[in-house]
Amino acid sequence: MLPMDRNVAVDPDYALLDRKWRDRLLDKFPFLEARVGVAAFPLDATEETTRNKETAWGNFIVDQMLTAFGEPADFAFINSGTLRIDDFIADDILFEDIGRTFGFSSFLRYMTMSGTEFRQLMEAGFRGSGRSKGYFPQIAGFRVCVDRTRPSGARIVSLQVPVDRGWTEIDAGADYSIVIPDFLYRGGDGYVVPQGRHASRPGSELKYLVLDAIVRAQAEGRAIGIAVDPVNPRIEVHEAPVAQCFSGN
């Protein structure tokens, strides 16, 4: 098997064609190469990683969703298939990196649902088999432990919410505020949003919230990216039956 990575030599004819069309693109959109921020470390935004596990780039993006509608929401999540860049973001973060990340519309909705409804909604993110599924979620405001040996639709062993300085299981009967992409609200990627629940109109496009956050950090001298904490992850996926979730905390 030939590894398809940066060590593969670029075909000279392809390089000429690539340069031709890139020059035309930059002639129309010269701001694509504008530096808007800096990465704290190489952020793995490849499809293989983003669609299978929690990532620092995914966490940064979904964290911006929590405050998209003013009053902070309890939870937010996005399907990894929305994040299209399939590359590493390292050193300077360019305007182009934002554009390549969001290949589609990224409008959001704000809504409420019960703990039971939310837990069932999140099951859609861990269904099926195989790797690199676009419906795999990147999440904020909660943490989830999954056992893939269980049947689809019943794989979440634990879904916890923050309380004081620790965590507790989600309250099945309580209502929580959620921010999700409009695409998922309309049933995209197999997510079935509960009916009869109030939801906002589509608004607060995520790609601009992310751009604003990066520019703001740049103005304050902060780099983008916090490494995923292996001791306290947001998403814990087990390929065998698990005796205890979140054993690190």
Secondary structure as GFF3:
##gff-version 3
##sequence-region A 1 249
A	DSSP	alpha_helix	12	28	.	.	.	ID=ss1
A	DSSP	three_ten_helix	30	33	.	.	.	ID=ss2
A	DSSP	beta_strand	35	38	.	.	.	ID=ss3
A	DSSP	beta_strand	43	44	.	.	.	ID=ss4
A	DSSP	alpha_helix	47	50	.	.	.	ID=ss5
A	DSSP	alpha_helix	56	65	.	.	.	ID=ss6
A	DSSP	beta_strand	75	79	.	.	.	ID=ss7
A	DSSP	three_ten_helix	80	82	.	.	.	ID=ss8
A	DSSP	beta_strand	88	89	.	.	.	ID=ss9
A	DSSP	beta_strand	92	94	.	.	.	ID=ss10
A	DSSP	alpha_helix	95	101	.	.	.	ID=ss11
A	DSSP	beta_strand	108	114	.	.	.	ID=ss12
A	DSSP	alpha_helix	115	123	.	.	.	ID=ss13
A	DSSP	three_ten_helix	124	126	.	.	.	ID=ss14
A	DSSP	beta_strand	137	140	.	.	.	ID=ss15
A	DSSP	beta_strand	143	147	.	.	.	ID=ss16
A	DSSP	beta_strand	156	163	.	.	.	ID=ss17
A	DSSP	beta_strand	166	169	.	.	.	ID=ss18
A	DSSP	beta_strand	175	181	.	.	.	ID=ss19
A	DSSP	alpha_helix	182	185	.	.	.	ID=ss20
A	DSSP	three_ten_helix	188	190	.	.	.	ID=ss21
A	DSSP	alpha_helix	206	219	.	.	.	ID=ss22
A	DSSP	beta_strand	235	238	.	.	.	ID=ss23
###
